[in-house]
Amino acid sequence: MAVWLLAALSTPAFAQRTLLVFGDSLSAAYGIAPSQGWVSLLAERIAKQGLPWKVVNASVSGETTAGGLRRLPEDLRRHKPDAVVIELGANDALRGQPIAGIRANLDEMIRLVHRARAQPVLVGIMIPPNYGIDYAAEFRQLYGNLSRQRDVPLVPFLLQGLVESPDNFQADQLHPTAAAQPRVLDNVWPTLEPLLRKSSP
């Protein structure tokens, strides 16, 4: 189910720009209250710092890059974002989908965001070596390679600093707990902050 977080309560009324977060359950606050998720915390931080942005969370639990690619044109049309955070690929990799297909879908999403005159931001993901060390390594590297080739900002790893401790994750050991969400935001913020400040009127 999509999480449509317009952040009306935590974003200044004078917000003039839109940041669209387009991801899967890692961004859809799976298993916790939406207000506890890193995207909601992002909206709160933006408001506290007086940046003229609103946050729209169009993340869907279970989403793949193929599903995201099908949904993206409508979300771009509906929300007319100025920047789009693309956080997808984990569900593809957990199902052993071909790396080339994942990359092609992400590449096309970047192209669509550019065509909509918005700034894409890519979020890197890593997975356990369920399908072998080589597959996991190739998956991890595709984000950095795509970021360099398309010259788009990259969050190197969404869950940096969390995977070392099982306590940071819910019982499924896939989704961060509510207590870990501020750390997730801290992983995203260094990449987003310069964009939000530079693009602010």
Secondary structure, 3 states (H helix, E strand, C coil): CEEEECCCCCCCCCCCEEEEEEECCCCCCCCCCHHHCHHHHHHHHHHHCCCCEEEEEEEECCCCHHHHHHHHHHHHHHHCCCEEEEECCHHHHHCCCCHHHHHHHHHHHHHHHHHCCCEEEEECCCCCCCCCHHHHHHHHHHHHHHHHHHCCCEECCCCCCCCCCHHHECCCCCCECHHHHHHHHHHHHHHHHHHHHHCCC
